Amino acid sequence: MPETPTTFRLERPRDGVVVLTLDRPAQYNAMTAVMFRELESAGRALDREPALRAVVLTGAGKAFCAGYDLADAEKLTELGALGMLDLQESAARALTAIRGIRVPVIAAVNGAAAGGGLALALAADIRLASPRARFVPSFVTIGLSAGDLGTSWLLPRLVGPAVAAEFLYSARTMAAAEAEETGLVNRVVPEEELLDSAVGLAAQICGNSPGGVQLSKRALHANMEASSYAAALELENRGQALLTRSDDMTEALAAFQEKRAPVFEGR
């Protein structure tokens, strides 16, 4: 990491797994301009780590992320149009960098995920939630659009357009159980087991072919935007052809024949 971050901390509970914990608990891990810059830097640095296999994203204290820090938000109306655009694009780059990490990102949503915090949770590939998790699309309650930081693109793909519309326009709070029912989160797990469950899932991912997982993520992301079934197949075909040339594919076949677990090295 280029610099020691001030808005989050990084831990490595096992080989190949990084836990990124937003670390402003007194402010419910609210976002600031500094956090945007640090998350962008962290996402790009993690993406370059050759041994990385999975990232777990969570929040310190009682919240996952309360969105943009209201102490900073008071200054937003003082910014000119270009100044506001610069801040918005900084935030977008931060979430894009996290979403774009080449390995799976698992959000362990331990409490409230509001506004930009909801967008951050959506940017993950997989979401686990504790029963205390709450999802709040607070944008329209403060005079902003719910079309923010990818929310209007990602949310309908998870819960469907009608559910997304009702949720975003009403700005109501969605509890963890409903989030699981609608598909916003993959599953709800007991609070005391949340982080262990997320790290355990990351460990399970680590047991698979690194190249296979990474190209699977690339295919899933790219084909959410593919213009046709044929375009999706073309991308998948290229990925499979590339992976059959890898040492890990050879190792997987040998392990199957020898009735043992494969040892993948990401080559």
C-alpha positions as CSV (number, residue, x, y, z in Angstrom):
1,M,0.0,0.0,0.0
2,P,1.5,3.4,-1.0
3,E,0.6,5.1,2.3
4,T,-0.8,4.1,5.7
5,P,-4.6,4.7,5.4
6,T,-6.3,6.8,7.9
7,T,-10.0,5.8,7.2
8,F,-9.7,2.0,7.1
9,R,-7.4,-0.8,8.2
10,L,-6.2,-3.9,6.4
11,E,-5.7,-7.3,8.0
12,R,-4.7,-10.6,6.5
13,P,-6.3,-13.5,8.4
14,R,-5.0,-16.1,6.1
15,D,-2.9,-16.5,2.9
16,G,-4.6,-14.9,0.0
17,V,-7.3,-13.1,2.0
18,V,-7.4,-9.4,2.9
19,V,-10.0,-7.9,5.3
20,L,-10.6,-4.2,4.6
21,T,-12.4,-2.6,7.6
22,L,-13.7,0.9,7.3
23,D,-12.4,2.5,10.5
24,R,-14.3,5.6,11.5
25,P,-16.7,4.0,14.1
26,A,-17.5,7.3,15.9
27,Q,-18.9,8.6,12.5
28,Y,-20.5,5.2,11.6
29,N,-17.7,4.8,9.0
30,A,-19.1,7.8,7.0
31,M,-17.3,8.6,3.8
32,T,-15.1,11.7,3.2
33,A,-13.0,13.0,0.4
34,V,-10.0,11.4,2.1
35,M,-11.7,8.0,2.3
36,F,-12.5,8.2,-1.4
37,R,-8.8,8.8,-2.3
38,E,-7.6,6.1,0.1
39,L,-10.1,3.5,-1.1
40,E,-9.2,4.2,-4.7
41,S,-5.5,3.8,-3.9
42,A,-6.2,0.6,-1.9
43,G,-8.3,-1.0,-4.6
44,R,-5.7,-0.4,-7.2
45,A,-2.9,-1.7,-5.0
46,L,-4.7,-4.8,-4.0
47,D,-5.5,-5.5,-7.6
48,R,-1.8,-5.7,-8.2
49,E,-1.1,-8.2,-5.5
50,P,-0.3,-11.5,-7.3
51,A,-1.1,-13.7,-4.2
52,L,-4.5,-12.1,-3.5
53,R,-7.5,-14.4,-3.8
54,A,-10.4,-12.7,-2.1
55,V,-11.2,-9.4,-0.2
56,V,-13.6,-9.0,2.7
57,L,-15.1,-5.5,3.2
58,T,-16.7,-4.6,6.5
59,G,-17.1,-1.7,9.0
60,A,-15.8,-1.1,12.5
61,G,-18.3,-0.7,15.3
62,K,-22.1,-0.6,14.8
63,A,-22.3,0.4,11.2
64,F,-21.1,-0.8,7.8
65,C,-21.1,2.7,6.3
66,A,-23.5,5.6,6.9
67,G,-22.8,7.3,3.5
68,Y,-21.2,10.7,3.0
69,D,-20.2,12.4,6.2
70,L,-22.8,15.1,7.0
71,A,-20.1,17.2,8.6
72,D,-18.5,17.4,5.2
73,A,-21.8,17.5,3.3
74,E,-22.5,21.0,4.6
75,K,-19.7,22.3,2.4
76,L,-21.1,20.7,-0.8
77,T,-23.4,23.7,-1.6
78,E,-20.3,25.9,-1.5
79,L,-18.6,24.0,-4.3
80,G,-19.0,25.2,-7.8
81,A,-20.3,22.8,-10.5
82,L,-16.9,21.6,-11.5
83,G,-15.8,21.3,-7.8
84,M,-18.8,19.1,-7.1
85,L,-18.2,17.0,-10.3
86,D,-14.6,16.5,-9.2
87,L,-15.7,15.2,-5.8
88,Q,-18.4,13.0,-7.3
89,E,-15.9,11.5,-9.8
90,S,-13.4,10.9,-6.9
91,A,-16.1,8.9,-5.1
92,A,-17.0,7.0,-8.3
93,R,-13.3,6.1,-8.9
94,A,-13.1,4.8,-5.3
95,L,-16.0,2.4,-5.7
96,T,-14.9,1.4,-9.2
97,A,-11.5,0.5,-7.8
98,I,-13.0,-1.7,-5.1
99,R,-15.5,-3.3,-7.6
100,G,-12.7,-3.7,-10.1
101,I,-10.4,-5.8,-7.9
102,R,-9.8,-8.8,-10.0
103,V,-10.7,-11.3,-7.2
104,P,-14.1,-11.6,-5.5
105,V,-15.0,-8.9,-3.0
106,I,-17.3,-10.0,-0.1
107,A,-19.2,-7.4,1.8
108,A,-19.8,-8.4,5.5
109,V,-22.6,-5.9,6.2
110,N,-22.5,-5.6,10.0
111,G,-24.9,-2.6,10.4
112,A,-26.4,0.3,8.6
113,A,-25.5,0.7,4.9
114,A,-26.9,4.1,3.9
115,G,-26.6,6.2,0.8
116,G,-23.1,5.8,-0.5
117,G,-22.6,3.0,2.0
118,L,-25.4,1.1,0.2
119,A,-23.6,1.8,-3.1
120,L,-20.4,0.4,-1.6
121,A,-22.2,-2.8,-0.5
122,L,-23.7,-3.1,-3.9
123,A,-20.2,-2.8,-5.5
124,A,-19.1,-6.1,-3.8
125,D,-19.6,-9.4,-5.6
126,I,-21.2,-11.1,-2.7
127,R,-23.0,-9.7,0.4
128,L,-23.4,-11.4,3.8
129,A,-25.4,-9.5,6.4
130,S,-25.9,-9.7,10.2
131,P,-29.5,-9.4,11.5
132,R,-28.6,-5.8,12.5
133,A,-27.9,-4.8,8.9
134,R,-30.1,-2.1,7.5
135,F,-30.1,-0.7,4.0
136,V,-31.2,2.9,3.5
137,P,-31.3,4.6,0.1
138,S,-31.3,8.1,1.7
139,F,-30.5,10.0,-1.4
140,V,-33.9,11.6,-2.1
141,T,-34.4,12.6,1.5
142,I,-31.6,15.1,1.2
143,G,-32.4,16.4,-2.2
144,L,-30.2,14.1,-4.2
145,S,-30.8,11.5,-6.9
146,A,-30.7,7.8,-6.1
147,G,-28.8,7.5,-9.4
148,D,-25.5,7.7,-7.4
149,L,-22.3,5.7,-7.4
150,G,-23.7,2.9,-9.5
151,T,-26.8,2.3,-7.3
152,S,-29.3,2.8,-10.2
153,W,-27.4,0.3,-12.3
154,L,-26.5,-2.4,-9.8
155,L,-29.7,-2.5,-7.6
156,P,-32.2,-3.4,-10.3
157,R,-30.0,-6.2,-11.4
158,L,-30.1,-7.7,-7.9
159,V,-33.7,-7.1,-6.9
160,G,-35.5,-6.3,-10.1
161,P,-36.7,-2.9,-11.5
162,A,-40.0,-2.7,-9.6
163,V,-38.5,-3.5,-6.2
164,A,-35.6,-1.2,-6.8
165,A,-38.0,1.7,-7.8
166,E,-40.2,1.3,-4.8
167,F,-37.2,1.1,-2.5
168,L,-35.3,4.1,-4.0
169,Y,-38.3,6.4,-4.4
170,S,-39.7,5.8,-0.9
171,A,-36.2,5.9,0.7
172,R,-37.5,3.5,3.3
173,T,-35.3,1.3,5.4
174,M,-34.9,-2.4,4.3
175,A,-34.1,-4.8,7.1
176,A,-31.7,-7.7,6.8
177,A,-34.4,-10.4,6.4
178,E,-36.1,-8.5,3.5
179,A,-32.8,-7.9,1.9
180,E,-32.2,-11.6,1.9
181,E,-35.6,-12.3,0.5
182,T,-35.3,-9.8,-2.3
183,G,-31.8,-10.9,-3.2
184,L,-30.0,-7.7,-2.1
185,V,-27.9,-9.9,0.2
186,N,-26.9,-13.5,-0.4
187,R,-27.7,-14.6,3.2
188,V,-28.1,-13.4,6.8
189,V,-25.8,-15.0,9.4
190,P,-25.7,-14.5,13.2
191,E,-23.9,-11.3,14.1
192,E,-21.2,-13.0,16.1
193,E,-20.5,-15.3,13.0
194,L,-20.5,-12.6,10.3
195,L,-16.9,-11.9,9.8
196,D,-15.9,-15.6,10.3
197,S,-18.5,-16.6,7.7
198,A,-17.1,-14.0,5.2
199,V,-13.5,-15.1,5.8
200,G,-14.6,-18.7,5.6
201,L,-16.3,-18.1,2.2
202,A,-13.1,-16.3,1.1
203,A,-11.1,-19.4,2.2
204,Q,-13.4,-21.6,0.2
205,I,-12.8,-19.4,-2.9
206,C,-9.1,-19.6,-2.2
207,G,-9.3,-23.4,-2.7
208,N,-10.3,-23.0,-6.3
209,S,-8.2,-22.2,-9.4
210,P,-7.1,-18.5,-9.1
211,G,-7.3,-18.0,-12.9
212,G,-10.7,-19.7,-13.1
213,V,-12.1,-17.5,-10.3
214,Q,-10.7,-14.3,-11.8
215,L,-11.9,-15.0,-15.3
216,S,-15.3,-16.0,-13.9
217,K,-15.5,-12.6,-12.2
218,R,-14.5,-10.9,-15.4
219,A,-17.1,-12.8,-17.4
220,L,-19.9,-12.0,-14.9
221,H,-19.0,-8.3,-14.8
222,A,-18.6,-8.0,-18.6
223,N,-21.7,-10.0,-19.4
224,M,-23.9,-7.8,-17.2
225,E,-23.2,-5.3,-20.0
226,A,-23.1,-7.6,-23.0
227,S,-25.4,-6.6,-25.8
228,S,-26.5,-10.2,-26.7
229,Y,-26.3,-13.8,-25.8
230,A,-23.8,-14.3,-28.7
231,A,-21.5,-11.6,-27.2
232,A,-21.6,-13.3,-23.8
233,L,-20.7,-16.7,-25.4
234,E,-17.8,-15.1,-27.3
235,L,-16.3,-13.7,-24.1
236,E,-16.8,-17.0,-22.3
237,N,-15.2,-19.0,-25.1
238,R,-12.1,-16.8,-25.1
239,G,-11.8,-17.2,-21.3
240,Q,-12.0,-21.0,-21.4
241,A,-9.5,-21.2,-24.3
242,L,-7.1,-19.1,-22.3
243,L,-7.5,-21.2,-19.1
244,T,-6.9,-24.5,-20.8
245,R,-3.4,-23.3,-21.5
246,S,-2.7,-22.7,-17.8
247,D,-0.6,-24.9,-15.4
248,D,-3.6,-25.0,-13.0
249,M,-5.8,-26.7,-15.6
250,T,-3.1,-29.4,-16.0
251,E,-2.8,-29.7,-12.2
252,A,-6.6,-30.1,-11.8
253,L,-6.7,-32.9,-14.3
254,A,-3.8,-34.7,-12.7
255,A,-5.3,-34.3,-9.2
256,F,-8.6,-35.8,-10.5
257,Q,-6.8,-38.8,-11.9
258,E,-4.7,-39.3,-8.8
259,K,-7.7,-38.8,-6.5
260,R,-6.2,-36.0,-4.5
261,A,-6.8,-32.3,-3.9
262,P,-5.3,-30.0,-6.5
263,V,-2.6,-27.5,-5.6
264,F,-3.2,-24.4,-7.5
265,E,-0.5,-21.8,-8.0
266,G,-2.2,-19.3,-10.2
267,R,-0.2,-20.0,-13.4
